[in-house]
């Protein structure tokens, strides 16, 4: 009886994996089939016009938005995770409150973050529709994700590493930065990769905070348009559907390159 249950369970797992992989391949194939024929040199011209609907400004804006968002969120997330994993008491009510809050924030729809960013960063702080407003909003969005992933990675480091470091005379701070963090770096990188994927694919929050201006930014207070917002704008207008599919191809390649680069860095760190 147990062998039959095991076979049934194995079959269900294989079926689920096959369906998941099949759906992924179907989506990627559909995007490539619809988008590749519409990739033209005009889509990569330096200046956006209604005739070429160039995505080059959006590509640059996406890179800058991702870098600025990570610059804000990563240090805060890692610092919070270090406190939770290395300094706080395990059964502290304050720690439990932080975790519940982080899990709640992780489940909030992105459009709510966008409305908050518009009210606080755009209106109250008077940053207007700008890259800085968008990056700050995205940083708040991905902060719980990086924080929880980093905390779990730090807790996964064996206590024997810490004890050996203390035994050799190293202090708490030196042990954390020279022993614990390097050992937990692959897990931290996984959280950052997931955060990059969410930042690159975000649309709703950026429409309310960064705007939709398809130009190269002059400063962090310039209104910008990322690739995902660019694709949304083209498809929403109804006149540039083919160009929207072409933008989807570039967005897909963009995410793939980022993931491959991040995985390569993670493997080098492990070595």
Beta strands, then each sheet from edge to edge (+ up, - down):
end
